[in-house]
C-alpha cells in the first residue's frame, strides 16, 4: 500500500503546479516574448536621440569660438557619461534644421533602459575651447545646455540644443 501512495501524491503535485510563464509582454520592448503569460519586469527598451541646434545657437557657438561640443547623457542619477563630440566645419557650427537619426555631422546615440516604454533623458552639452600653454594643450569647458525630456521606446527623438543665454 505504501508504494501506491507516493506515485499518487507525485501525480497530484505535478498536475497542480503553475504552468504559467513570466516574461516581457510589452510589444514595444526589444525582448518581447509572445509566449509569456504575465509581465515579470524583464522588459528592455531602446530609442535614439539626435542632437541639433538652431541658427541663433549656431551663431552664439561660433562667436565664442568653441573648438568642439561634448555631449553627455545621465546614466545614473548625478552621473553623466560621455557619448560623443561634434567639431565645427570650416564654416563653423551650422544649423541645418531638424535632422534624422544617424545623419552625418549630427551626434546621435542609442539609449537603453528597463521597466516601461517611457523614460526621462537628462543631458548636458559643453563647449570646449582648446588653447596651448608652453606647447601643452589646455581644454576649457563651458556648460552650453542642460535639459530633460521624455523618450518613448523605438523612437528617434530630436533634442534641440539651446544655448543657456536663451533660457532666462
N, C-alpha and C positions, 0 to 999 in steps of 0.2 A: 504494500500500500504506500509506503514512503516513496518509492520510485515514481509513482504516478503523481504525487502532489507537486514535486519540483517542476516537471515539464508543464503542468497546467499553470502554475504560478508564473513561469517564464513566458508562456504564451499570453497570459493576461497582461503582464508588464510591457511586453513588446507592442501589443495592439493598442495600449493606452498612451504610449509615448507621443509627444507632439511632433508631427511631421512637417510643421511649417518651417520655412527658411527665411532668415533675415538677410537683408542686403540693401542696396541703394535702389529705391523705387522712383526717383525723380528723373524723368526723361531728359532734363536739361543737364544732368551730370555726365561727366566723361566716363564714369564707371557704372552707368545704368544697368541694372540686372533685371530683365523681364521675367525671370523665373522667381524672383523674391516675393514673398507673401507679405512682408512688413518691412518698414524702414528701420534699419539698425544703426543709423547715424554714420554710415561709412561713405557718404557721397563726396565726391571730389568735383570741383568746378574749375573752369578755365575761361579766360576772356583776354582780350588785348587792349592796350592803351597806347594811343599815338599822341605825341605832344606837338603843339604848334603855337604860333603867336600871330597877332595882327600887325598891321603896318606901323601903328603907333609904338607898340612894344619893340618891334624890329628896329625902328629909328632910335629909341632910347638905348637899346643894347649896343648899337653902332656908335652912338655919341659917347658912351662910356668906354668904348674900345675893348670890349671883352674879347679875349683870345679863344674862349670856348664857354659852353654851358655844360654843367654837370647835373645829371638827373638822378634823384633818389626816391625810392618808394619805402614806406614804412612797412617793415616785415613783422615786427612785434611792437607793442606799444613803447614808443620812445626810441626805437632802434630803426634807423633808416639804412637801407643798403643801396650801394651804387648800382645803377642799371646801365648807363651809357653816357657818352659825351657827344656834343654837337659842336662842330667847328664852323665858323663863318666861311662863306665862299670868298672869292676875290672881291666881290661886291659887298661884302659884309653879310649880316643876317638879313634874310629876305623873307617876307611874308607872301605866301602863295595860296592862301585860302585854307579851307578845312581839308586835310589830307585823308587818304585811305590808309589803313594799316599797312605797314611794311613798304611804304613808298621810299625811294631813295631820298636821302638828305633829311628825313624825319626820324626822330627817336621813337621806336615802338618797342614795347616789351609785353611778353605774356605774363599774366597774373594767375596764380592758382590759389585756391582756398577750399575750405571744408564747411560743413554744416548746412548752409542753404544757398539758393541760387542768387542771392543778393549780398554784396559786401560793400563796405566803405573803404575807399582808397585814399590814403594821405600821401602827399608827395611834396618834395622840395626841389627847387631848381636854384643852382648857384652860378653866378657869373664869375669867371676866373680870368684874372689878369696875370700875365707872366712877365716878370722883369728879371734883370740879372744884376747881381752884386758880386764883383770880383770874379766874373765868369760862372758864378753859381746861380742857376735859375731859382727864382723865388716866386711862388704862387700865392696870390691873394684872392680869397673867395669872398663874394658878396651875395647874400641871400636875395634872389631876384623874385621868387614866388614860392608860396606855400599854400596849399589848398587841399580840400577834401571833396570827394564826390562819390555817388553811389554807382556801382558797376554791376550789371547783370551778366549772368553766365552766357557764354557763347557770343558776346557782342564785341564789336570793335569800337571802343569809346574814344572820341577825340577830346583831349584835355587841353584847353587853351591856357597858355602861359600868360599871365597878366603881370606886368612889371609892378612892383609894390607901390610905386608912386601913383598908380591909377586907382588904388584901393584905399581911399581916405574916408 
